[in-house]
């Protein structure tokens, strides 16, 4: 694309950034007025805003670039990953949302790690809080690197922006409005981004059909393509048949590892803290899975459709570089207006997720690690949280410049760590009165060790194990440890008053 054709994209992204910075500036003073305000928006955000924010935070660049591109190698079978995600979204809002909000109000919790501390009230409560904060710092690094990598590749493919400068832009700009507006700014910008992302999902899904001349012509091309698969074999009709290009085990592993983030990852769970009322919660319970489901229908099989736009040489490159499929599609379609719309929406997808995890990281460093050792006043807490966000963003920048894996693998590994490490402690805290801090601590330890060990010592080292994602053994063992250890340590149950504050009866 010639340089002069980039101006519609620049204008569109510039207008979008102006809105984000405007929201951050508008909430700047309010967010800085207290820890409750900066960390959880004083639990005063309307349900429809939280609903859109939850959707836009979860369906990030991982979905719109990484997962959409993965379908280029895996075929339309990859859309089943989206079905699994939608199911977990429903479970998250039905099983966790109302209970987590009510318990955190009663316990005066502001973060997920301090929820573990306040809920379990045991000799291992504070170590659990510390460990969960460290887990957040570890897993979030992988996740943010994956998101920034996807956005940077998009800028490089569509606008010829050097990869490193793309990484700097997406991380730096997001950091600015996150630090300005705190949770108020994050949620309201996420809501705007959610509206944009729904529109862009529909536009992106239409591009291959328009390029090919309709539904029939496109599927005629896909029914017998001459392109070569990642394994080196002719694809033929494999794009349209279930399980030909990718195993069901791998689909299940990625579906579970990323889908379970919705029921375990702090950036998703913290959304429940901020809902203003039970009516707002009911709205979000109904509409969040709808928002997510519509977007996933549009994008999860998109890469498979792009085969209808690629020749043999282009397909041979893209099959090895699936993170670049969406950028290729926009460049091949060649419409400055469509590229401007999609690029802005894809920027929104990346920034919505990055802003959420930046805030989570800052609260973990200051609220859940530093303040355990040295008390801080309100202004000092907010100020140092902002500094921690900036410092961690610099670390992520360095990691993204030299990424260890692709977008899908980076983000799914982070999801496995959160699912195995956090879900037993969260679910047990909400539903099992007999769950103990010892059970939470040791399940977290086992979840982390098995997630890392399976990935680096088993999955890619033992023949036949590559498709068995680390989330499956890690989650099963972590959950078993939580139940067994909690039963064995019932003498360390919280006080009746603490259980009353959590469960209300």
C-alpha positions as CSV (number, residue, x, y, z in Angstrom):
1,X,0.0,0.0,0.0
2,X,1.5,3.3,-1.0
3,X,2.3,5.8,1.8
4,X,-0.4,8.3,0.8
5,X,-3.0,5.6,1.3
6,X,-2.2,5.4,5.0
7,X,-3.9,8.7,5.9
8,X,-7.4,7.2,6.4
9,X,-6.0,4.7,8.9
10,X,-4.0,7.4,10.7
11,X,-7.0,9.7,11.0
12,X,-9.3,6.9,12.2
13,X,-6.8,5.7,14.8
14,X,-6.0,9.3,15.8
15,X,-9.7,9.9,16.5
16,X,-10.0,6.7,18.5
17,X,-7.0,7.6,20.6
18,X,-8.4,11.1,21.2
19,X,-11.5,9.4,22.7
20,X,-9.4,7.1,24.9
21,X,-7.2,10.0,26.2
22,X,-10.3,12.1,26.7
23,X,-11.9,9.5,28.9
24,X,-8.7,9.0,30.8
25,X,-8.4,12.8,31.4
26,X,-12.1,13.1,32.4
27,X,-11.7,10.5,35.1
28,X,-8.2,11.5,36.2
29,X,-9.0,13.5,39.3
30,X,-11.8,11.1,40.4
31,X,-9.5,8.0,39.9
32,X,-6.7,9.6,42.0
33,X,-9.0,10.5,44.9
34,X,-8.8,7.1,46.6
35,X,-7.6,3.5,46.4
36,X,-11.2,2.2,45.9
37,X,-11.7,4.7,43.0
38,X,-8.4,3.8,41.2
39,X,-8.6,0.0,41.8
40,X,-12.3,-0.9,41.4
41,X,-14.0,2.4,40.3
42,X,-15.7,2.5,43.7
43,X,-18.1,-0.3,42.5
44,X,-20.2,2.3,40.7
45,X,-20.1,1.3,37.0
46,X,-23.3,0.5,35.1
47,X,-23.8,-3.1,34.1
48,X,-23.9,-2.4,30.3
49,X,-20.5,-0.8,30.6
50,X,-19.0,-3.7,32.5
51,X,-20.6,-6.1,30.0
52,X,-19.0,-4.5,27.0
53,X,-15.7,-4.1,29.0
54,X,-15.6,-7.8,29.9
55,X,-16.2,-8.8,26.2
56,X,-13.7,-6.4,24.8
57,X,-11.1,-7.3,27.4
58,X,-11.4,-11.0,26.8
59,X,-11.7,-10.9,23.0
60,X,-8.4,-9.2,22.4
61,X,-5.8,-9.3,19.7
62,X,-5.4,-12.9,20.7
63,X,-8.8,-13.5,19.2
64,X,-8.9,-11.0,16.3
65,X,-5.4,-11.6,15.1
66,X,-3.9,-14.7,16.7
67,X,-6.9,-17.0,16.8
68,X,-8.4,-15.7,13.5
69,X,-5.0,-16.4,11.9
70,X,-4.7,-19.8,13.5
71,X,-7.7,-20.9,11.4
72,X,-5.5,-20.5,8.3
73,X,-3.6,-23.6,9.5
74,X,-6.4,-25.4,11.2
75,X,-9.4,-24.8,9.0
76,X,-13.0,-24.1,10.0
77,X,-12.6,-26.7,12.8
78,X,-10.9,-23.9,14.8
79,X,-14.3,-22.2,15.2
80,X,-15.2,-24.8,17.8
81,X,-12.6,-23.1,20.1
82,X,-15.0,-20.1,20.1
83,X,-17.9,-22.3,21.1
84,X,-16.0,-23.5,24.1
85,X,-15.1,-19.9,25.0
86,X,-18.7,-18.8,24.8
87,X,-19.8,-21.6,27.2
88,X,-17.2,-20.5,29.7
89,X,-18.3,-16.9,29.4
90,X,-21.8,-18.0,30.4
91,X,-20.4,-20.1,33.3
92,X,-18.3,-17.2,34.5
93,X,-21.3,-14.8,34.8
94,X,-23.7,-17.4,36.1
95,X,-21.5,-19.1,38.7
96,X,-19.0,-16.4,39.7
97,X,-20.2,-12.9,38.9
98,X,-23.0,-12.3,41.6
99,X,-21.2,-14.3,44.3
100,X,-17.8,-12.7,43.8
101,X,-19.2,-9.2,43.8
102,X,-21.2,-9.8,47.0
103,X,-18.3,-11.5,48.8
104,X,-15.8,-8.8,47.9
105,X,-18.2,-6.1,49.2
106,X,-18.6,-8.0,52.5
107,X,-14.8,-8.6,52.8
108,X,-13.8,-5.2,51.5
109,X,-11.6,-6.8,48.9
110,X,-10.1,-4.6,46.1
111,X,-7.9,-7.2,44.3
112,X,-8.0,-10.9,43.6
113,X,-5.0,-11.7,45.8
114,X,-6.4,-9.8,48.7
115,X,-9.6,-11.7,48.2
116,X,-7.7,-14.9,48.9
117,X,-6.2,-13.3,52.0
118,X,-9.4,-12.0,53.5
119,X,-11.6,-15.0,52.5
120,X,-9.4,-17.8,53.8
121,X,-8.0,-16.1,57.0
122,X,-5.4,-18.8,57.8
123,X,-1.6,-19.0,58.5
124,X,-1.1,-19.3,54.8
125,X,-3.4,-16.5,53.8
126,X,-0.7,-13.9,53.3
127,X,1.7,-16.3,51.6
128,X,-1.3,-17.2,49.2
129,X,-1.8,-13.5,48.6
130,X,1.9,-13.0,47.8
131,X,2.1,-16.1,45.6
132,X,-1.0,-15.1,43.6
133,X,0.4,-11.7,43.0
134,X,3.7,-13.2,41.8
135,X,1.7,-15.6,39.6
136,X,-0.1,-12.5,38.1
137,X,3.3,-10.9,37.3
138,X,4.6,-14.1,35.7
139,X,1.6,-15.1,33.6
140,X,0.7,-11.5,32.6
141,X,4.1,-11.0,31.0
142,X,3.4,-13.8,28.5
143,X,-0.1,-12.6,27.9
144,X,0.9,-8.9,27.3
145,X,3.8,-10.0,25.0
146,X,1.3,-12.0,22.9
147,X,-1.1,-9.1,22.6
148,X,1.5,-6.5,21.7
149,X,3.2,-8.9,19.2
150,X,-0.1,-9.3,17.3
151,X,-0.7,-5.6,17.1
152,X,2.9,-4.8,16.0
153,X,2.7,-7.4,13.3
154,X,-0.5,-5.8,12.0
155,X,1.1,-2.4,11.9
156,X,4.1,-3.9,10.1
157,X,2.0,-5.7,7.5
158,X,-0.6,-3.1,6.7
159,X,1.3,0.2,7.3
160,X,5.0,-0.9,7.0
161,X,5.7,0.3,10.6
162,X,8.8,-1.4,11.9
163,X,8.0,-4.1,14.4
164,X,9.8,-2.5,17.4
165,X,8.1,0.9,16.9
166,X,4.7,-0.9,16.6
167,X,5.4,-2.6,20.0
168,X,6.4,0.8,21.5
169,X,3.3,2.5,20.2
170,X,0.7,0.0,21.4
171,X,2.2,-0.4,24.8
172,X,3.1,3.3,25.4
173,X,-0.3,4.7,24.3
174,X,-2.2,2.2,26.4
175,X,-0.1,2.9,29.4
176,X,-0.8,6.6,29.2
177,X,-4.6,6.4,29.5
178,X,-4.5,3.5,32.0
179,X,-2.3,5.6,34.4
180,X,-4.5,8.6,33.9
181,X,-8.0,7.1,34.6
182,X,-7.5,4.0,36.7
183,X,-10.3,1.5,36.7
184,X,-12.8,4.2,35.7
185,X,-10.8,5.0,32.6
186,X,-10.2,1.4,31.8
187,X,-13.9,0.3,32.0
188,X,-15.3,3.2,30.0
189,X,-12.7,3.0,27.3
190,X,-13.3,-0.8,27.2
191,X,-17.0,-0.1,26.6
192,X,-16.2,2.1,23.6
193,X,-13.7,-0.5,22.4
194,X,-16.3,-3.2,22.7
195,X,-18.8,-1.4,20.4
196,X,-16.0,-0.9,17.9
197,X,-14.9,-4.5,18.1
198,X,-18.4,-5.9,17.4
199,X,-18.6,-3.7,14.3
200,X,-15.2,-4.7,13.1
201,X,-15.9,-8.4,13.6
202,X,-18.8,-8.1,11.1
203,X,-16.7,-6.2,8.6
204,X,-13.8,-8.6,8.8
205,X,-16.0,-11.6,8.3
206,X,-17.4,-10.1,5.1
207,X,-14.1,-9.3,3.4
208,X,-13.2,-12.8,2.0
209,X,-16.7,-13.2,0.7
210,X,-16.7,-9.8,-1.0
211,X,-13.2,-10.5,-2.5
212,X,-14.3,-13.9,-3.9
213,X,-17.6,-12.6,-5.3
214,X,-20.0,-14.2,-2.8
215,X,-20.6,-17.2,-0.6
216,X,-20.8,-19.8,-3.3
217,X,-17.6,-18.8,-5.2
218,X,-15.6,-18.6,-1.9
219,X,-16.6,-22.0,-0.7
220,X,-16.0,-23.5,-4.1
221,X,-12.4,-22.3,-3.8
222,X,-12.1,-23.7,-0.2
223,X,-13.5,-27.1,-1.2
224,X,-10.3,-28.2,-2.9
225,X,-7.4,-25.9,-2.4
226,X,-3.9,-26.6,-3.8
227,X,-2.2,-25.0,-0.8
228,X,0.2,-27.1,1.4
229,X,-0.6,-27.6,5.1
230,X,1.7,-27.0,8.0
231,X,2.6,-30.7,7.9
232,X,3.6,-30.4,4.2
233,X,0.6,-32.2,2.7
234,X,-1.9,-30.9,0.2
235,X,-4.9,-29.4,2.1
236,X,-7.5,-30.4,-0.5
237,X,-10.9,-30.2,1.3
238,X,-9.3,-30.3,4.8
239,X,-10.4,-26.7,5.5
240,X,-14.0,-27.7,5.6
241,X,-13.7,-31.1,7.4
242,X,-13.5,-31.3,11.2
243,X,-10.3,-32.5,12.6
244,X,-8.3,-33.0,9.4
245,X,-5.8,-30.1,9.9
246,X,-5.8,-30.0,13.7
247,X,-6.6,-32.6,16.3
248,X,-9.6,-32.5,18.6
249,X,-7.3,-32.7,21.6
250,X,-5.5,-29.5,20.5
251,X,-8.8,-27.7,19.9
252,X,-10.0,-28.8,23.4
253,X,-6.7,-27.7,25.0
254,X,-6.7,-24.2,23.5
255,X,-10.4,-23.9,24.1
256,X,-10.1,-24.8,27.8
257,X,-6.8,-22.9,28.5
258,X,-8.1,-19.6,27.0
259,X,-11.8,-20.1,27.9
260,X,-11.1,-20.9,31.5
261,X,-9.3,-17.5,31.8
262,X,-12.8,-16.1,32.1
263,X,-13.4,-18.0,35.3
264,X,-9.9,-17.6,36.7
265,X,-8.0,-14.6,35.3
266,X,-7.8,-11.5,37.5
267,X,-8.5,-9.1,34.6
268,X,-11.8,-10.8,34.0
269,X,-12.8,-11.4,37.6
270,X,-12.0,-7.9,38.7
271,X,-14.8,-6.7,36.4
272,X,-17.4,-8.2,38.8
273,X,-16.1,-5.9,41.6
274,X,-17.1,-2.8,39.7
275,X,-20.8,-3.5,38.8
276,X,-23.0,-0.9,40.5
277,X,-26.1,-3.0,41.3
278,X,-28.0,-6.3,41.0
279,X,-29.9,-5.0,38.0
280,X,-26.6,-4.1,36.3
281,X,-25.3,-7.6,37.1
282,X,-28.4,-9.2,35.5
283,X,-28.0,-7.2,32.3
284,X,-24.3,-8.2,32.1
285,X,-25.1,-11.9,32.7
286,X,-27.4,-12.0,29.7
287,X,-25.6,-9.8,27.2
288,X,-21.9,-10.5,27.8
289,X,-22.1,-14.0,26.3
290,X,-24.1,-12.6,23.4
291,X,-21.5,-9.9,22.6
292,X,-18.8,-12.5,22.8
293,X,-20.6,-15.2,20.8
294,X,-21.4,-12.9,17.9
295,X,-17.8,-11.7,17.6
296,X,-16.5,-15.3,17.8
297,X,-18.8,-16.5,15.1
298,X,-17.3,-13.8,12.8
299,X,-13.6,-14.2,13.5
300,X,-12.7,-17.7,14.7
301,X,-12.9,-19.3,11.3
302,X,-11.7,-16.2,9.4
303,X,-8.2,-17.6,8.6
304,X,-9.7,-20.5,6.8
305,X,-11.7,-18.2,4.6
306,X,-8.5,-16.2,3.7
307,X,-7.2,-19.2,1.8
308,X,-9.7,-18.0,-0.9
309,X,-7.7,-14.8,-1.2
310,X,-4.1,-16.3,-1.3
311,X,-2.1,-17.9,-4.1
312,X,0.2,-20.9,-3.4
313,X,3.3,-18.8,-2.6
314,X,1.4,-16.5,-0.2
315,X,-0.3,-19.5,1.5
316,X,3.1,-21.2,2.0
317,X,4.3,-18.2,3.9
318,X,1.2,-17.6,5.9
319,X,0.9,-21.2,7.0
320,X,4.2,-20.7,8.9
321,X,3.3,-17.1,10.1
322,X,-0.4,-17.2,11.0
323,X,-0.1,-14.1,13.2
324,X,0.2,-12.1,9.9
325,X,-3.0,-13.6,8.2
326,X,-5.3,-10.7,9.1
327,X,-2.8,-8.1,8.0
328,X,-2.4,-9.9,4.7
329,X,-6.1,-10.0,4.3
330,X,-6.5,-6.3,4.7
331,X,-3.5,-5.5,2.5
332,X,-4.8,-7.9,-0.2
333,X,-8.3,-6.4,-0.1
334,X,-6.7,-3.0,-0.7
335,X,-9.5,-0.7,0.5
336,X,-8.1,2.2,2.5
337,X,-11.5,2.8,4.2
338,X,-12.0,-0.8,5.2
339,X,-8.4,-1.0,6.4
340,X,-9.0,2.1,8.5
341,X,-12.1,0.7,10.1
342,X,-10.5,-2.7,10.8
343,X,-7.1,-1.3,12.0
344,X,-8.9,1.0,14.5
345,X,-11.0,-1.9,15.8
346,X,-8.0,-4.2,16.1
347,X,-6.1,-1.5,17.9
348,X,-9.0,-1.3,20.3
349,X,-9.0,-5.1,20.7
350,X,-5.4,-5.0,21.8
351,X,-5.5,-1.9,23.9
352,X,-8.6,-3.0,25.8
353,X,-6.9,-6.1,27.1
354,X,-3.5,-4.4,27.7
355,X,-5.1,-1.7,29.8
356,X,-6.9,-4.2,32.0
357,X,-3.8,-6.3,32.7
358,X,-1.6,-3.2,33.2
359,X,-3.9,-2.1,36.0
360,X,-4.0,-5.6,37.5
361,X,-0.2,-5.7,37.5
362,X,0.1,-2.3,39.3
363,X,-2.4,-3.3,42.0
364,X,-0.6,-6.6,42.5
365,X,2.8,-5.0,42.9
366,X,1.7,-2.3,45.3
367,X,-1.5,-3.5,46.9
368,X,-0.6,-7.1,47.3
369,X,3.2,-7.2,47.7
370,X,4.6,-3.9,48.8
371,X,1.8,-3.0,51.3
372,X,2.2,-6.4,53.0
373,X,5.6,-5.2,54.1
374,X,5.2,-1.4,54.3
375,X,1.9,0.4,54.9
376,X,1.2,3.3,52.5
377,X,-1.3,6.2,52.5
378,X,-4.0,6.6,49.9
379,X,-2.0,9.1,47.7
380,X,1.2,7.1,48.0
381,X,-0.7,3.8,47.0
382,X,-2.1,5.4,43.9
383,X,1.1,7.1,42.9
384,X,3.2,4.0,43.3
385,X,0.7,1.9,41.5
386,X,1.0,4.2,38.5
387,X,4.8,3.9,38.7
388,X,4.6,0.1,38.9
389,X,2.4,0.1,35.8
390,X,5.0,2.1,33.8
391,X,7.9,0.0,35.0
392,X,6.2,-3.3,34.1
393,X,5.2,-2.0,30.7
394,X,8.9,-1.5,30.0
395,X,9.6,-5.1,30.9
396,X,6.9,-6.2,28.6
397,X,8.3,-4.1,25.8
398,X,11.6,-5.9,26.1
399,X,9.9,-9.3,26.1
400,X,7.8,-8.5,23.1
401,X,10.8,-7.4,21.0
402,X,12.1,-10.9,21.4
403,X,9.0,-13.0,21.7
404,X,9.5,-16.7,22.6
405,X,6.4,-18.0,20.7
406,X,3.4,-17.0,18.6
407,X,0.3,-15.1,19.9
408,X,-1.9,-18.2,20.4
409,X,0.7,-20.1,22.4
410,X,1.8,-17.1,24.5
411,X,-1.7,-16.2,25.5
412,X,-2.9,-19.8,26.0
413,X,0.0,-20.6,28.3
414,X,-0.9,-17.6,30.4
415,X,-4.5,-18.8,30.5
416,X,-3.3,-22.3,31.6
417,X,-1.3,-20.8,34.5
418,X,-4.3,-18.7,35.7
419,X,-6.8,-21.5,35.3
420,X,-4.8,-24.1,37.2
421,X,-3.5,-21.6,39.8
422,X,-6.5,-19.5,40.6
423,X,-9.8,-21.3,39.7
424,X,-9.8,-23.9,42.6
425,X,-9.1,-21.1,45.1
426,X,-11.8,-18.8,43.6
427,X,-14.5,-21.5,43.2
428,X,-13.8,-23.0,46.6
429,X,-13.8,-19.6,48.2
430,X,-17.2,-18.8,46.7
431,X,-19.0,-22.1,47.2
432,X,-17.2,-24.3,49.7
433,X,-17.3,-23.1,53.3
434,X,-14.9,-25.9,54.2
435,X,-12.3,-24.6,51.8
436,X,-9.1,-23.6,53.6
437,X,-6.2,-21.3,53.0
438,X,-3.9,-24.3,53.0
439,X,-5.9,-25.8,50.1
440,X,-5.7,-22.5,48.2
441,X,-2.0,-22.2,48.7
442,X,-0.9,-25.7,47.7
443,X,-3.4,-25.9,44.8
444,X,-1.8,-22.7,43.5
445,X,1.7,-24.1,43.9
446,X,0.8,-27.3,42.1
447,X,-1.0,-25.5,39.3
448,X,2.0,-23.3,38.6
449,X,4.6,-26.2,38.7
450,X,2.5,-28.5,36.5
451,X,1.7,-25.8,34.0
452,X,5.3,-24.9,33.5
453,X,6.7,-28.4,33.9
454,X,4.3,-29.9,31.4
455,X,4.9,-27.3,28.8
456,X,8.7,-27.3,28.9
457,X,9.5,-30.9,30.0
458,X,6.7,-33.0,28.6
459,X,4.5,-31.4,25.9
460,X,7.3,-30.6,23.4
461,X,9.7,-33.2,24.6
462,X,7.7,-36.4,24.7
463,X,6.4,-37.9,21.4
464,X,2.6,-37.7,21.0
465,X,2.2,-35.1,23.8
466,X,2.3,-31.9,21.7
467,X,-1.5,-31.7,21.4
468,X,-2.1,-32.3,25.1
469,X,-2.2,-28.7,26.4
470,X,-0.7,-28.1,29.9
471,X,-4.1,-26.7,31.2
472,X,-5.6,-30.2,31.3
473,X,-3.2,-32.0,33.7
474,X,-2.4,-28.8,35.6
475,X,-6.1,-28.0,36.3
476,X,-7.0,-31.5,37.3
477,X,-4.2,-31.9,39.7
478,X,-4.6,-28.4,41.1
479,X,-8.3,-29.0,41.8
480,X,-7.6,-32.4,43.4
481,X,-5.0,-30.8,45.7
482,X,-7.4,-28.0,46.7
483,X,-10.1,-30.5,47.7
484,X,-7.8,-33.0,49.4
485,X,-5.7,-30.4,51.4
486,X,-8.8,-28.4,52.4
487,X,-10.4,-31.6,53.9
488,X,-7.2,-32.4,55.7
489,X,-6.8,-29.0,57.2
490,X,-10.3,-28.1,58.4
491,X,-8.9,-26.9,61.7
492,X,-7.7,-23.9,59.8
493,X,-11.1,-22.8,58.7
494,X,-11.8,-19.0,58.9
495,X,-13.7,-17.7,61.9
496,X,-17.5,-17.8,61.9
497,X,-17.5,-14.0,61.6
498,X,-15.3,-14.1,58.5
499,X,-17.5,-16.8,56.9
500,X,-20.5,-14.6,57.8
501,X,-19.0,-11.6,56.0
502,X,-18.3,-13.8,53.0
503,X,-21.5,-15.9,52.7
504,X,-23.9,-13.6,54.5
505,X,-25.7,-16.3,56.5
